[in-house]
Amino acid sequence: MLWAIFISVLLPTMFSQAGAVTLLRNQLSDPNALCNDGSQAVYYHQQDVRDASSKVLVVLAGSGYCSTIEECSLRCTEQPEPCSSPGAQILEKEGGVWSDQFSPFDGHFKVFVPSCSSDSFSGRRI
């Protein structure tokens, strides 16, 4: 009986995830920071930049890549989402690195960079 109470009540509270991290959208100002479809690239950051400490966690979202014009054209035709700038103004992330509970990144200011250029964040030489 005691074990059943532990499993159903105490265990979930011990390992419950902390609340979601709210991230705000910010458009990049560099004219070369473009997505495959020509839209301006964006990133998301925690709400109050003034809360940024000396510890910052930047998460680069992987969405695959293509290595030729033909591959990229096919990819963006079949799956337009990873080839365009996300439109959501607010993202809610939770669990894993986003959690401040049981995470080595507790207290870090968090930034999320979605991929939309299909270049695996390798960029291009100008």
N, C-alpha and C positions, 0 to 999 in steps of 0.2 A: 504494500500500500504506500509506504513512504517513497519507494522508488518511483511509483507512478506519479506521485505529486512532484517529485524532483524533475522527471522527464517532461511533464506537461506544463509546469509553472516556472520553476527556477532556471532550468537549462535554456529556454528561449530568451529569458531576460539577460542571462549572462553573456550570450553571444549575439544579441540583437544588434543590428547595424545602427550606427548613429544616423541622425537626420541627413537628408540630402544636402549636397553642396549646390548652391545656386550660382550659376555662371552667366555673366552678361556678355552679349555679342559686341565686338568691336571690329570695325572695318580697317584693314591695313591701308595706309596712305601711299605706299610705294606703287607707282603706276605699273611696275613689272610684276607685282604680286597678283597674278591672274589665275583663274581656274581655266580648265579646258574650254568651257563655253564662253570665256571672255569676261565673266563676272569677277568682281574684286574679291580677293581672298579675305577671310575673316579669322578671328580667334576669339576665344571666350575666356573670361577671367572672373575671379571671385568679385563679389559686389563692390567692396570698398578698397580701392587700390591703396588708400592710405594705411590699410591694415597689413600691407605687404611687409614682411620681415626680411631678414637677410637670407631666409630659407625659402626658395621658390621651387615648385615642382612643375615642369612643363611636360605635358603628355601629348605626343604626336600620334594622332590616330592613323592607323594603317588602313588603307582601302585598296591596296594592290597598285600595280603599275602597268604601263605598257611601254614598249620600246620602239615602236614604229608609228608613223602617221596612220597607217591602215589599222593597226591594233587599237590605237586610241580612238579612231573614228568608230570602229565596231563596238568597242567598250562603251563609249558615250551614247551610242545609239541604243544599245541593249540595256544599259544601266545608267541613266542620266544623273542620278543622285550623287555618285562619287565624282562627277565631273563638273559640278556646279557648287557655288557658294551656298551654304545652308542659310535658310531664311529665318529660322527661329531666333527671336530676340533673347530668349532665356533658355538655358539648359539646366536640367536637374540631374546631377550625377550622384550615385550612392554606392557604397560598398567598395571593397578593395582599396586602391590608393586614395580614393575620394573620402574614405571614412577617416575620422580622427580617433576612432576606437580601435585598439589593437593594430595600429598602423605605424610603420616607421616614418611616415610622412605627416604625423600629427603636428600641427602648428605651422605647416608649410602653406604659403600662398600658392594657390593652384591655378594653372592656366591650361586650357585645352585647345589644341590646334588641329582642326579637321583637315583632312587631305582632300584636295579637289583638283590637283594638277596632274595626277597619275605619274608623278616622277619620283615617288618614294622620298620626298623631301630632299632630293639631290640638287634641285635648282638647275640653273643653266649659267654658263659662262657668257658674259657680255663683252 
